[in-house]
Amino acid sequence: MEFAIYSVALVLGYAMARYITEQTSFHVRLKGIWLHHWILAALAMAVLYALEIQSGEVWGLLTGVALEGLSRKNWSIKEKK
């Protein structure tokens, strides 16, 4: 059943990220580096892994957010001028 919870959370994370990115224009940029939401989700995953947090809901949501960002056309880290 844990896999089912992870799967539902993944779909919800993807849908939530898609909705938020379509409705807002919030961006994090630092000295020519563009921190997309997939990068932030991956960093959060690294922290969760280091802290040995094993919540299927949290991992599913973050995986959905990361996959949504990577499925977009423009996901590079370097900001285009």
C-alpha distances in whole Angstrom, upper triangle without the diagonal:
4,5,5,7,9,10,11,13,14,16,17,18,20,21,22,24,26,27,28,30,32,33,34,37,36,36,36,39,41,44,43,40,37,34,32,28,27,29,28,24,25,27,24,22,24,25,21,21,25,23,20,18,14,13,10,12,15,15,13,16,19,18,18,22,23,22,24,27,27,27,30,34,35,33,36,36,40,41,44,47
4,5,5,6,9,10,11,12,15,15,16,18,20,21,22,24,26,27,28,30,31,32,34,33,33,33,36,38,41,40,37,34,31,29,25,24,25,25,21,21,23,21,18,21,21,17,17,21,20,17,14,11,9,7,9,12,11,11,14,16,15,16,19,20,20,22,25,25,25,28,32,33,30,33,33,37,39,41,44
4,5,5,6,9,10,10,12,14,15,16,18,20,21,23,24,25,27,29,30,31,33,32,32,32,35,37,40,39,35,33,30,27,24,22,24,24,20,20,22,20,17,20,21,18,18,21,21,18,16,12,11,7,10,12,11,9,13,15,13,14,18,18,17,20,22,22,23,26,29,30,28,31,31,35,37,39,42
4,5,5,6,9,10,11,12,14,15,17,18,20,21,23,24,26,27,29,30,32,32,32,33,36,38,41,40,36,33,30,28,24,23,25,25,21,22,24,22,19,23,23,20,20,24,23,21,18,15,12,9,10,13,12,10,13,15,14,14,18,19,18,19,23,23,23,26,29,31,29,32,32,36,37,39,43
4,5,5,6,9,10,11,12,14,15,16,18,20,21,22,24,26,27,28,30,29,30,30,33,35,39,38,34,32,28,26,22,21,23,22,19,20,22,19,17,21,21,18,18,22,21,18,15,12,10,6,6,10,10,8,10,13,13,13,16,18,17,18,21,22,22,25,29,30,28,31,31,35,36,38,41
4,6,5,6,9,10,10,12,14,15,16,18,20,21,22,24,25,26,28,27,28,28,31,32,36,35,31,29,25,23,20,18,20,19,16,16,19,16,14,17,18,15,16,19,19,16,14,11,8,5,5,8,7,5,8,10,9,10,13,14,14,16,18,19,19,22,26,27,25,27,28,32,33,35,38
4,5,5,6,9,10,11,12,14,15,17,18,20,21,23,24,26,28,27,28,28,31,33,36,35,32,29,26,23,20,18,21,20,17,18,21,18,16,20,21,18,19,22,22,20,17,14,12,9,9,11,10,6,9,11,10,9,13,14,13,14,18,18,18,21,24,26,24,27,28,31,32,34,38
4,5,5,6,9,10,11,12,14,15,16,18,20,21,22,24,27,26,27,28,31,33,37,36,32,29,26,23,20,19,22,21,17,19,22,19,18,21,22,19,20,24,23,21,18,16,13,10,8,11,11,7,9,12,11,10,13,15,14,15,18,19,19,21,25,26,24,28,29,32,33,35,38
4,5,5,6,8,10,10,12,14,15,16,18,20,21,22,24,23,24,25,28,30,34,33,29,26,23,20,17,16,19,17,14,16,18,16,14,18,19,16,18,21,20,19,16,14,11,8,5,7,8,5,5,9,9,8,10,13,13,13,16,17,18,20,24,25,22,26,26,30,30,33,36
4,5,5,6,9,10,11,12,14,15,16,18,20,21,23,22,23,23,26,29,32,30,27,24,21,18,15,13,16,16,12,14,17,15,13,17,18,16,17,21,21,19,16,14,12,9,8,9,8,4,5,7,6,4,8,10,9,10,13,14,14,17,20,21,19,22,23,27,28,30,33
4,5,5,6,8,10,11,12,14,15,17,18,20,22,22,23,24,27,30,33,31,28,25,22,19,16,15,18,18,15,17,20,18,17,20,22,20,21,24,24,23,20,18,16,12,11,12,12,8,8,10,9,6,9,11,10,10,13,15,14,16,20,21,20,23,25,28,28,30,33
4,5,5,6,8,10,10,12,14,15,16,18,21,20,22,23,26,29,32,31,28,25,22,19,15,15,18,17,14,17,19,17,17,21,21,19,21,24,24,23,20,18,15,13,10,11,12,8,7,10,10,7,9,12,12,11,14,16,15,17,21,22,21,24,25,28,28,30,33
4,6,5,6,8,10,10,12,14,15,16,18,18,19,20,23,25,29,28,24,21,18,15,12,11,15,13,10,13,16,14,13,17,18,16,18,21,21,21,18,17,14,12,9,9,10,7,4,6,7,4,5,9,9,8,11,13,13,15,19,19,18,21,21,25,25,27,30
4,6,5,6,9,10,11,12,14,16,17,17,18,19,22,25,28,27,23,20,18,14,11,11,14,14,11,14,17,16,15,19,20,19,20,23,24,23,21,19,17,15,13,12,12,9,7,8,8,4,5,8,7,5,9,11,10,12,16,17,15,19,20,23,23,25,28
4,5,5,6,9,10,11,12,14,17,17,19,21,24,27,30,28,26,22,20,16,13,14,17,17,14,17,20,18,18,22,23,22,24,27,27,26,23,22,19,17,14,15,15,12,10,12,11,8,8,11,10,8,11,14,12,13,17,18,17,21,22,25,25,27,29
4,5,5,6,9,10,11,12,15,15,16,18,22,25,28,27,24,21,18,15,12,13,16,15,13,16,18,17,17,21,21,20,23,25,25,25,22,21,18,17,14,13,14,12,9,11,12,9,8,11,12,9,11,15,14,15,18,19,18,21,22,25,24,26,29
4,5,5,6,8,10,11,13,12,13,15,18,21,25,23,21,17,15,11,8,10,13,12,11,14,16,15,16,19,20,19,21,24,24,24,22,21,19,18,15,14,14,12,9,10,11,8,5,9,9,7,8,11,11,11,15,15,14,17,18,21,21,22,25
4,6,5,6,9,10,12,13,14,17,20,23,26,24,22,18,16,13,10,11,15,15,14,16,19,18,19,22,23,23,25,27,28,28,25,25,22,20,18,17,17,15,12,13,13,10,8,11,10,7,8,11,10,10,13,14,14,17,19,21,21,22,25
4,6,5,6,9,12,13,15,18,21,24,27,26,24,20,18,15,13,14,18,17,16,19,21,20,21,24,25,24,27,29,29,30,27,26,24,22,19,18,19,17,14,15,16,12,11,14,14,10,12,15,14,13,16,17,17,20,22,24,23,24,26
4,5,5,6,9,9,12,15,18,21,24,23,21,17,16,13,10,13,16,15,14,18,19,18,20,23,23,23,25,28,28,28,26,26,23,22,19,18,19,17,14,14,16,13,10,13,14,11,11,15,15,14,17,16,16,19,20,22,21,22,24
4,6,5,7,8,10,13,15,19,22,20,18,15,13,10,9,11,14,14,14,17,18,18,20,22,23,23,26,28,28,29,27,27,25,23,21,19,20,18,15,15,16,13,10,12,13,10,9,13,13,11,13,13,13,16,17,19,17,19,21
4,6,8,10,12,16,18,22,25,23,21,17,17,14,13,15,18,17,17,20,22,22,23,26,27,27,29,32,32,32,30,30,28,26,23,22,23,21,18,18,18,15,13,15,15,12,12,15,14,12,14,14,15,18,19,21,19,20,22
4,7,9,12,16,19,22,25,24,22,19,18,15,14,17,19,18,19,22,23,23,25,27,28,28,30,32,32,33,31,31,28,27,24,23,24,22,19,19,20,17,15,18,18,14,15,18,17,15,17,17,18,21,21,23,21,22,23
4,6,9,12,15,19,22,21,19,16,15,13,12,16,18,16,17,21,21,21,23,26,26,27,29,31,31,32,30,30,28,27,24,23,24,23,19,19,21,18,15,17,18,15,14,18,18,15,17,16,17,19,19,21,18,20,21
4,6,10,12,16,19,17,17,13,13,12,12,15,17,16,18,20,21,21,24,26,26,27,30,31,31,33,31,32,30,29,27,24,25,24,21,20,22,19,16,18,19,16,14,17,18,15,16,14,15,17,17,18,15,16,17
4,7,10,13,16,16,15,11,11,10,10,14,14,13,15,18,18,18,21,23,23,24,27,28,28,30,28,29,28,28,25,23,23,23,20,18,20,19,15,16,19,16,14,17,18,16,17,15,15,16,16,17,14,16,18
4,6,10,13,12,11,8,7,7,9,12,12,11,14,16,16,17,20,21,22,23,26,26,27,29,28,29,28,28,25,23,23,23,20,18,20,19,15,15,18,16,13,16,17,15,16,13,12,13,12,13,11,13,15
4,7,10,10,9,6,5,7,9,12,11,10,13,15,14,15,18,19,19,21,24,24,25,27,26,28,27,27,25,22,23,23,20,18,20,19,16,16,18,17,14,16,19,17,18,15,13,13,11,12,11,14,15
4,7,7,6,5,6,9,11,14,12,12,16,17,16,18,20,21,21,24,25,26,27,29,29,30,30,30,29,25,25,26,23,21,22,22,18,18,20,19,16,17,20,18,18,14,13,12,10,10,8,11,12
4,6,5,7,8,11,14,16,13,13,17,17,16,18,21,20,21,24,25,25,27,29,29,31,31,32,30,27,27,28,25,22,24,24,21,20,23,22,18,20,23,21,21,17,15,14,10,10,9,13,13
4,6,8,11,14,17,19,16,17,20,20,19,21,24,23,24,27,28,28,30,32,32,34,34,35,34,30,30,31,29,26,27,27,24,22,25,24,21,22,25,22,22,18,17,15,11,10,9,12,12
4,6,10,12,16,17,15,16,20,20,19,22,24,23,24,27,28,28,30,33,32,34,34,34,33,30,29,30,28,25,26,26,23,21,23,22,19,19,22,20,19,15,14,11,9,6,5,8,9
4,6,9,13,14,11,13,16,16,15,18,20,20,21,24,25,25,27,29,29,30,31,31,30,27,26,27,25,21,22,23,19,17,20,19,16,16,19,17,17,13,12,9,6,5,6,9,11
4,6,10,11,9,11,14,14,14,16,19,19,20,22,24,24,26,28,27,29,29,28,27,24,23,24,22,19,20,20,16,15,17,16,13,14,16,14,14,11,9,8,5,6,5,9,11
4,7,8,6,7,10,11,10,13,15,15,17,19,20,21,23,25,24,25,25,25,24,20,20,21,18,15,16,17,13,12,15,14,11,12,15,14,15,12,9,9,7,9,9,13,15
4,5,5,7,9,10,11,13,14,16,17,19,20,22,23,24,23,24,24,23,22,19,18,18,16,13,14,14,10,9,12,11,7,9,12,11,12,10,7,8,7,10,10,13,16
4,5,5,6,9,10,10,12,14,15,16,18,20,21,22,20,21,20,20,18,15,15,15,12,10,11,11,7,7,10,9,6,9,12,11,14,12,9,11,11,14,14,17,20
4,5,5,6,9,10,10,12,14,15,16,18,20,21,19,20,19,18,17,15,13,13,12,9,9,9,6,4,7,7,5,6,10,10,13,11,8,10,10,14,15,17,21
4,5,5,6,9,10,11,12,14,15,17,18,20,19,20,20,20,19,16,15,15,14,10,11,12,9,7,10,11,8,9,13,13,15,13,9,10,9,12,14,17,20
4,5,5,6,9,10,11,12,14,15,17,18,17,18,18,18,17,14,13,15,13,9,11,12,9,8,12,12,10,12,15,15,18,16,12,13,12,15,16,19,22
4,5,5,6,9,10,10,12,14,15,16,15,15,15,15,14,11,10,11,9,5,7,9,6,6,9,10,9,11,14,15,18,16,13,15,14,17,19,22,25
4,5,5,6,9,10,10,12,14,15,14,15,16,15,15,12,10,12,11,8,8,11,9,7,10,12,11,11,14,16,18,17,13,14,13,17,19,22,25
4,5,5,6,9,10,11,12,14,14,16,16,17,17,13,12,14,13,10,11,14,12,10,14,15,13,14,18,19,21,19,15,16,14,17,19,22,25
4,5,5,6,9,10,11,12,11,13,13,14,14,10,9,12,11,8,10,13,11,10,14,15,14,16,19,20,23,21,18,18,17,20,22,25,28
4,5,5,6,9,10,10,9,11,11,12,12,9,7,10,10,7,8,12,11,10,13,15,15,15,18,20,23,22,18,19,18,22,23,27,30
4,5,5,6,9,10,10,12,14,15,16,13,11,14,14,11,12,15,14,12,15,18,17,17,20,22,24,23,19,20,18,21,23,27,30
4,5,5,6,8,9,12,13,15,16,12,11,15,15,12,14,17,16,15,18,20,19,20,23,24,27,25,22,22,20,23,25,29,31
4,5,5,6,5,8,9,11,12,9,8,12,12,10,12,15,15,14,17,19,19,20,23,25,28,26,23,24,22,26,27,31,34
4,5,5,6,8,11,12,14,11,10,13,14,12,13,16,17,15,18,21,20,20,23,25,28,27,23,24,23,26,28,32,35
4,5,8,11,13,16,17,14,13,17,18,15,16,20,19,18,21,23,23,23,26,28,30,29,25,26,24,27,29,33,35
4,6,9,11,14,16,13,13,17,17,15,17,20,20,19,22,24,24,25,28,30,32,31,27,28,26,29,31,35,37
4,6,9,12,14,12,11,15,17,15,16,20,20,19,22,24,24,25,27,30,33,32,28,29,27,31,33,36,39
4,6,9,11,9,9,12,14,13,14,17,18,18,20,22,23,24,26,28,31,31,27,28,27,31,32,36,39
4,6,9,8,7,10,13,12,13,16,17,17,19,22,23,23,25,28,31,31,27,29,28,32,34,37,40
4,5,5,6,8,10,11,12,14,16,17,18,20,22,23,24,27,30,30,27,29,28,32,33,36,40
4,6,5,6,8,10,10,12,14,15,16,18,20,21,22,25,28,29,26,28,28,32,33,36,39
4,6,5,6,9,10,11,12,14,15,17,19,20,21,23,27,27,25,27,27,31,32,35,38
4,5,5,6,9,10,11,12,14,15,17,18,20,22,26,25,23,25,24,28,29,32,35
4,6,5,6,9,10,10,12,14,16,16,18,21,24,24,21,23,23,27,28,31,34
4,6,5,6,9,10,10,12,14,15,16,19,22,23,20,23,23,27,28,31,34
4,5,5,6,9,10,11,13,14,15,17,21,21,19,22,22,25,26,29,32
4,5,5,6,9,10,11,12,14,16,20,19,16,19,19,22,23,26,29
4,5,5,6,9,10,11,12,15,18,18,16,18,18,22,24,26,29
4,5,5,6,9,10,10,13,17,17,15,18,19,23,23,25,29
4,6,5,6,9,10,11,15,15,13,16,16,20,20,22,26
4,5,5,6,9,10,14,13,11,13,14,17,19,21,24
4,5,5,6,9,12,13,11,14,15,19,20,22,25
4,6,5,7,11,12,10,14,15,19,19,20,24
4,5,6,9,9,7,10,12,15,15,17,20
4,5,8,8,6,9,11,15,16,17,21
4,7,9,8,11,14,17,18,18,22
4,6,6,10,13,15,15,15,19
4,6,9,12,14,14,13,17
4,6,9,10,10,10,13
4,7,9,10,11,15
4,6,7,9,13
4,6,9,12
4,6,9
4,6
4
